[in-house]
Every structure is written in structure tokens, then in C-alpha cells.
Amino acid sequence: MNDLQKYLGAGVVRVVTGHYQAEIVIVDRKDVDRILRRLLPHLVINKQQATLALEILSRMGENSRTNRISDPDYFKILEMIEEIRALNSNSGGKRKFLSYNPVTTSPQMKEGVSSSKGLANMLAPISY
């Protein structure tokens, strides 16, 4: 894993000794974008997820603190996240999610996820 992390030039290796698992954690958007583009021609099973993730990154902009996402882009990102969940999920992504307007926090009719959380939390279900 350490050699792979060095080859990719990003992330950190995290070892979970209790479960005999290791993973490379990459959080920087630019690194994720660069690595996905590098891996995309070699992917077979997760190619659709990688393509969708690249589209999400392009719609989000470069600076996570100051960029603004338009409403159409925001809802398109939610749709793409839902597509990734459906491709990854054993249940086919059948669980429902609510989307909240990031300004008013009022529930929208559109299914999605809470925008007040980071992308990492966007895949977690909201109870209602």
C-alpha cells in the first residue's frame, strides 16, 4: 500500500489492525481528479462511478471554501451521487434521501442528501 501511495503521489495509508485492512485515503479534490483521470482508462468494474465522480468534481469548482454551486449544478450533483450509490449499493440505492436548501435548510421535494454535510457524508442516509 505504501508503494501504491507513493506511486499515486497523494493520500495517506490508513491501517485498521482490528479488521486486517488497509486503505489509501485521498481527500484533496485536485489529487482525486488527477488520480481518477490517470486510472480511468484501466478501470473496468467502477468506470461509471469514476466518470460520474469526475463530473461531480468539475461541477463543484476548485476552491471548497469560496466556490458557489448554482441550484441546477447542485441538484445535478445530487442526482449523480444517487447514481453512484445505485451502482455501488447491494440494494440498488433504494433508500430515500431528502435534500435541504443550504441557505434555508428547508426540505426540498427533490430527493437527494443534506448539503450541510461534506461530500463524504452525502452518501449517509438521513432518517425521516
C-alpha positions as CSV (number, residue, x, y, z in Angstrom):
1,M,0.0,0.0,0.0
2,N,2.8,2.4,0.8
3,D,4.3,1.8,-2.7
4,L,1.0,2.4,-4.3
5,Q,0.5,5.6,-2.3
6,K,4.0,6.8,-3.4
7,Y,3.2,6.0,-7.0
8,L,0.0,7.9,-6.9
9,G,1.7,10.8,-5.2
10,A,-1.2,11.6,-2.9
11,G,-3.1,10.5,0.2
12,V,-2.1,8.6,3.3
13,V,-2.2,4.9,4.1
14,R,-4.6,4.1,6.9
15,V,-4.4,0.7,8.6
16,V,-7.2,-0.8,10.6
17,T,-5.4,-3.5,12.5
18,G,-8.6,-4.9,14.2
19,H,-10.0,-5.7,10.8
20,Y,-6.7,-6.6,9.0
21,Q,-7.5,-3.8,6.4
22,A,-5.6,-1.0,4.9
23,E,-6.7,1.8,2.6
24,I,-5.3,4.9,0.9
25,V,-7.3,8.0,1.9
26,I,-7.2,10.8,-0.6
27,V,-9.2,14.0,0.3
28,D,-7.8,16.8,-1.8
29,R,-10.1,17.4,-4.8
30,K,-7.2,18.1,-7.2
31,D,-5.5,14.8,-6.2
32,V,-8.7,12.8,-6.6
33,D,-9.3,14.4,-10.0
34,R,-5.8,13.7,-11.2
35,I,-5.8,10.1,-9.9
36,L,-9.2,9.3,-11.3
37,R,-8.2,10.6,-14.8
38,R,-5.0,8.5,-14.6
39,L,-6.9,5.4,-13.6
40,L,-9.9,5.8,-15.8
41,P,-8.5,4.0,-18.9
42,H,-7.6,1.0,-16.8
43,L,-11.0,0.7,-14.9
44,V,-13.5,-1.9,-15.9
45,I,-15.9,-2.5,-13.0
46,N,-16.0,1.0,-11.5
47,K,-15.6,3.0,-14.7
48,Q,-19.1,4.6,-14.5
49,Q,-18.6,5.6,-10.9
50,A,-15.2,7.2,-11.7
51,T,-16.7,9.1,-14.7
52,L,-19.6,10.4,-12.5
53,A,-17.1,11.4,-9.8
54,L,-15.1,13.4,-12.3
55,E,-18.2,15.2,-13.5
56,I,-19.2,16.0,-9.8
57,L,-15.7,17.4,-9.2
58,S,-15.9,19.6,-12.3
59,R,-19.3,21.0,-11.2
60,M,-18.1,21.7,-7.7
61,G,-15.3,24.1,-8.7
62,E,-11.8,24.3,-7.4
63,N,-12.0,26.1,-4.1
64,S,-14.1,24.3,-1.5
65,R,-14.4,27.4,0.8
66,T,-15.4,30.1,-1.6
67,N,-17.0,28.5,-4.7
68,R,-20.7,28.8,-5.2
69,I,-22.7,26.0,-6.8
70,S,-25.7,27.0,-8.8
71,D,-29.0,25.4,-8.0
72,P,-29.1,23.4,-11.3
73,D,-25.5,22.2,-10.6
74,Y,-26.3,21.4,-7.0
75,F,-29.3,19.2,-8.0
76,K,-27.3,17.6,-10.8
77,I,-24.6,16.7,-8.3
78,L,-27.2,15.1,-6.1
79,E,-28.5,13.1,-9.0
80,M,-25.0,11.9,-9.9
81,I,-24.3,10.9,-6.2
82,E,-27.6,8.9,-6.3
83,E,-26.4,7.2,-9.5
84,I,-23.1,6.3,-7.8
85,R,-24.9,4.9,-4.8
86,A,-27.2,2.8,-7.0
87,L,-24.1,1.4,-8.8
88,N,-22.4,0.6,-5.5
89,S,-25.3,-0.5,-3.4
90,N,-26.4,-4.0,-2.9
91,S,-29.9,-2.7,-2.5
92,G,-29.6,-0.6,-5.7
93,G,-29.7,2.7,-3.8
94,K,-33.4,2.2,-3.0
95,R,-33.2,4.1,0.3
96,K,-34.7,7.6,0.1
97,F,-32.9,10.8,0.9
98,L,-34.1,14.4,1.4
99,S,-32.3,17.4,0.0
100,Y,-32.1,20.6,2.1
101,N,-31.6,24.1,0.7
102,P,-28.2,25.1,2.0
103,V,-29.4,28.6,2.8
104,T,-32.8,28.0,4.4
105,T,-32.4,24.3,5.4
106,S,-36.0,23.8,4.3
107,P,-36.7,20.3,2.8
108,Q,-37.0,20.3,-0.9
109,M,-39.3,18.0,-2.9
110,K,-36.2,16.7,-4.8
111,E,-34.8,13.5,-3.3
112,G,-31.1,13.8,-2.5
113,V,-28.9,14.4,0.5
114,S,-28.2,17.1,3.1
115,S,-25.9,19.7,1.6
116,S,-24.8,20.9,5.1
117,K,-22.6,17.9,5.3
118,G,-19.4,17.3,3.3
119,L,-19.3,15.0,0.2
120,A,-18.1,12.2,2.4
121,N,-21.3,12.4,4.4
122,M,-23.5,12.8,1.3
123,L,-23.7,9.1,1.0
124,A,-25.1,8.5,4.5
125,P,-28.9,8.3,4.8
126,I,-31.0,10.9,6.6
127,S,-33.7,9.5,8.8
128,Y,-37.2,10.8,8.4
